[in-house]
Amino acid sequence: MASNSKIPKAIFVCRDDDTLKVLKAIDEGGCQIALVLDNEKKLVGTITDGDVRRSILERRTMKINAENMMNKNFKFAKLCDS
């Protein structure tokens, strides 16, 4: 992603957002991932469609919030990193 590119707003979800909102963020964000933010807008986790699928299969329900399906051990790089 070029340094002047912006991350689509649709990609962000809150910890308490439900499964459908997470799937919508993954679909509409166009990045195949949702980024989970806390109340201070700090990145606290990531969610892919695979994370959602595994959470549904493990819990046998779609009533799961983002916090319970997110990956807390994610890796990231700043746009200025090379």
SULHU-V329462 format. One record per residue. N is the residue number from 1. RES is the residue in three letters. NEAR is the number of other ideal C-beta (glycine too) atoms within 12 Angstrom. D_LAST is the distance of its C-alpha to the last C-alpha in Angstrom with 2 decimals. Layout:
# SULHU-V329462
[[N & RES & NEAR & D_LAST] [N & RES & NEAR & D_LAST]]
This chain:
# SULHU-V329462
[[1 & MET & 15 & 11.65] [2 & ALA & 8 & 11.54] [3 & SER & 10 & 11.12] [4 & ASN & 7 & 14.91] [5 & SER & 10 & 15.69] [6 & LYS & 14 & 17.65] [7 & ILE & 20 & 18.14] [8 & PRO & 19 & 21.79] [9 & LYS & 16 & 24.21] [10 & ALA & 21 & 26.04] [11 & ILE & 28 & 23.35] [12 & PHE & 31 & 24.29] [13 & VAL & 38 & 27.30] [14 & CYS & 26 & 29.20] [15 & ARG & 29 & 30.19] [16 & ASP & 20 & 33.74] [17 & ASP & 28 & 33.13] [18 & ASP & 26 & 35.06] [19 & THR & 30 & 34.18] [20 & LEU & 20 & 35.01] [21 & LYS & 28 & 32.80] [22 & VAL & 41 & 29.83] [23 & LEU & 30 & 30.59] [24 & LYS & 22 & 30.93] [25 & ALA & 35 & 27.50] [26 & ILE & 33 & 25.95] [27 & ASP & 20 & 28.04] [28 & GLU & 19 & 27.81] [29 & GLY & 26 & 24.20] [30 & GLY & 18 & 23.18] [31 & CYS & 23 & 20.16] [32 & GLN & 20 & 22.34] [33 & ILE & 31 & 21.67] [34 & ALA & 44 & 23.21] [35 & LEU & 34 & 21.66] [36 & VAL & 35 & 24.37] [37 & LEU & 26 & 24.82] [38 & ASP & 19 & 27.40] [39 & ASN & 10 & 29.88] [40 & GLU & 9 & 27.58] [41 & LYS & 14 & 24.89] [42 & LYS & 13 & 22.69] [43 & LEU & 26 & 20.83] [44 & VAL & 26 & 23.00] [45 & GLY & 30 & 22.56] [46 & THR & 32 & 21.69] [47 & ILE & 44 & 24.30] [48 & THR & 27 & 24.32] [49 & ASP & 23 & 27.54] [50 & GLY & 18 & 27.95] [51 & ASP & 32 & 27.99] [52 & VAL & 36 & 30.66] [53 & ARG & 19 & 32.66] [54 & ARG & 18 & 32.73] [55 & SER & 28 & 33.79] [56 & ILE & 22 & 36.59] [57 & LEU & 14 & 37.83] [58 & GLU & 13 & 37.83] [59 & ARG & 16 & 39.57] [60 & ARG & 10 & 41.65] [61 & THR & 14 & 41.19] [62 & MET & 19 & 38.98] [63 & LYS & 13 & 39.73] [64 & ILE & 29 & 36.48] [65 & ASN & 25 & 34.25] [66 & ALA & 35 & 30.46] [67 & GLU & 24 & 30.43] [68 & ASN & 27 & 32.39] [69 & MET & 38 & 30.10] [70 & MET & 34 & 26.59] [71 & ASN & 25 & 24.10] [72 & LYS & 18 & 23.68] [73 & ASN & 10 & 21.40] [74 & PHE & 18 & 18.32] [75 & LYS & 10 & 14.64] [76 & PHE & 15 & 12.13] [77 & ALA & 9 & 8.64] [78 & LYS & 10 & 8.60] [79 & LEU & 13 & 8.01] [80 & CYS & 9 & 6.48] [81 & ASP & 9 & 3.79] [82 & SER & 6 & 0.00]]
